[in-house]
Amino acid sequence: MDVAGAVLFLIVIIAPSLGKLIDSVAYRNRASGRAEVIRAQSATESHACETRERGRVDG
C-alpha cells in the first residue's frame, strides 16, 4: 500500500502542472496556426495587388 500511496501522491502533485503544460502547448499551437493563416492571407492579398498593378487579372 505504501507504493500505491506514493504513486497516488505523485500523481496528485504532478497533475496540475501537467495540465498547465498541456494548456500552454495548446495555446502555442493555436497561436501558430492563426499566424500561419494571417501570413497566407497577406501573401495572397499582396499577390492579387501585384497582379492588378501589372494589368493582368487572373481567374
Backbone as a ProteinNet text record, in pm:
[ID]
protein_1_A
[PRIMARY]
MDVAGAVLFLIVIIAPSLGKLIDSVAYRNRASGRAEVIRAQSATESHACETRERGRVDG
[TERTIARY]
81.9	0	86.3	205.8	293.9	330.8	357.2	393.3	274.6	156.7	36.5	9.8	30.4	12.4	112.2	236.3	339.2	308.8	264.8	230.3	111.7	11.2	-105	-65.4	21.9	69.3	141.2	227.3	299.6	203.7	103.8	6.1	-69.2	-108.3	-180.4	-92.5	35.8	127.6	159.5	176	218.9	102.1	-18.6	-133.4	-158.6	-160.5	-186.7	-81.2	45.3	148.7	146.1	109.7	96.6	-19.8	-127.2	-241.1	-203.2	-126.4	-81.3	11	96.1	185	104.6	4.7	-79.1	-154.3	-206.7	-275.1	-180.3	-57.4	41	75.2	94.5	125.6	8.2	-112.5	-231.2	-243.1	-217.3	-222.9	-120.3	0.7	105.6	69.5	9	-32.3	-140.7	-237.2	-342.8	-284.7	-195.6	-135	-52.7	18.7	97.3	6.4	-103.9	-199.2	-258.6	-295.7	-350.5	-247.7	-123.1	-17.9	2.6	-3.6	13.8	-100.2	-222.3	-336.3	-320.2	-278	-258.8	-150.7	-39.4	67.4	17.4	-61.1	-113.1	-208.8	-294.5	-386.3	-310.1	-208	-127.8	-56.5	-1.9	68.1	-28.5	-149.5	-249.7	-293.4	-314.6	-356.6	-247.4	-122.9	-14.5	4.4	-15.4	-5.7	-117.1	-237.7	-350.3	-325.2	-268.1	-238	-132.5	-29.5	75.4	19.5	-69.7	-128.9	-214.5	-294.3	-377.9	-292.6	-180.8	-94.5	-32.5	-7.2	50.7	-54	-179.2	-284.7	-339.4	-294.7	-346.4	-449.3	-548.3	-646.7	-651.7	-603.1	-607.1	-742.2	-796.2	-926.2	-921.5
-119.3	0	125.7	114.7	231.4	278.4	183.6	220.1	285.8	229.7	286.2	427.3	446.3	578.9	678.6	634.3	723.1	759.4	661.8	688	783.3	760.6	848.3	990.1	1000.7	1131.3	1203.4	1133.4	1194.6	1239.3	1157.6	1194.8	1321.1	1328.7	1446.7	1571.5	1555.5	1669.6	1711.5	1615.7	1645.1	1685.7	1640.6	1663.7	1812	1901.8	2042.7	2103.2	2073.6	2130.3	2065.3	1938.3	1872.9	1933.4	1963.7	2030.3	2167.4	2242.4	2374	2362.1	2261	2238.6	2207	2122.8	2088.2	2211	2293	2416.2	2511	2521	2608.7	2562.9	2433.2	2379.3	2400.9	2381.3	2401.6	2548.3	2640.3	2782.6	2818.9	2765.4	2795.1	2739.6	2621.2	2563.4	2647.6	2694.3	2779.2	2910.2	2970.6	3096.8	3077.5	2967.7	2938.2	2919.4	2851.4	2831.3	2962.3	3048.8	3180.3	3261.2	3259.8	3335.2	3283.1	3152.8	3095.1	3137	3140.3	3184	3329.8	3413.8	3556.2	3575.2	3500.2	3510.2	3467	3361.6	3312.7	3414.9	3473.8	3575	3695.9	3737	3852.1	3824.7	3705.2	3670.2	3667	3616.2	3610.4	3750.3	3836.7	3974	4051.4	4035	4106.9	4055.9	3926.2	3871.6	3928.5	3941.7	3996.3	4142.9	4219.4	4360.7	4373.9	4292.6	4297.4	4263.1	4166.3	4125.3	4236.8	4302.7	4413.3	4529.9	4556.9	4667.5	4644	4519.4	4487.5	4484.9	4492.6	4495.5	4359.5	4256.3	4122.5	4087.4	4014.6	3966.6	3815.4	3747.8	3602.1	3559.2	3450.4	3399.2	3351.9
0	0	0	53.9	58.3	-81.2	-171.6	-309.4	-378.8	-361.5	-423.3	-369.1	-241.6	-183	-237.2	-252.8	-307	-451.7	-530.5	-671.1	-678.1	-596.5	-593.7	-552.8	-454	-409.9	-524.1	-595.9	-708.1	-818.4	-846.1	-948.9	-908.2	-781.7	-732.9	-740	-711.2	-714.2	-857.5	-947.2	-1084.6	-1174.1	-1147.3	-1234.8	-1266	-1169.5	-1202.9	-1295.8	-1269.7	-1356.7	-1494.2	-1501.8	-1631.4	-1709.5	-1641.7	-1706.2	-1759	-1681.1	-1726.1	-1847.2	-1847.4	-1960.7	-2086.6	-2074.5	-2189.5	-2239.8	-2150.1	-2189.7	-2262.1	-2212.8	-2274.9	-2416.5	-2432.9	-2566	-2659.9	-2611.7	-2694.6	-2735.4	-2643.8	-2675.1	-2781.6	-2768.1	-2866.3	-3003.3	-3006.6	-3134.5	-3200.9	-3121.1	-3177.3	-3228.9	-3153.7	-3195.9	-3323.2	-3331.1	-3450.4	-3571.6	-3551.9	-3661.2	-3708.5	-3614.8	-3652	-3729.3	-3683.5	-3751.3	-3893.3	-3910.8	-4043.7	-4136.3	-4085.1	-4165.3	-4204.5	-4111.3	-4139.7	-4245.2	-4233.5	-4334	-4471.3	-4476.5	-4604.1	-4665.9	-4584.3	-4636.2	-4686.5	-4613.4	-4653.6	-4785.3	-4798.9	-4922.5	-5039.7	-5018.2	-5125	-5164.6	-5066.5	-5096.1	-5168	-5127.3	-5192.8	-5335.1	-5358.7	-5494.3	-5581.1	-5526	-5601.1	-5635.7	-5543.6	-5569.7	-5679	-5673	-5775.1	-5911.3	-5916.7	-6044.3	-6100.3	-6017.2	-6063.7	-6110.6	-6043.6	-6083.3	-6218.6	-6252.9	-6383.6	-6493.7	-6454.4	-6554.6	-6591.2	-6527	-6553.8	-6448.8	-6490.7	-6394.3	-6407.9	-6304.6	-6304.1	-6248.7	-6304	-6261.2	-6124.6
[MASK]
+++++++++++++++++++++++++++++++++++++++++++++++++++++++++++

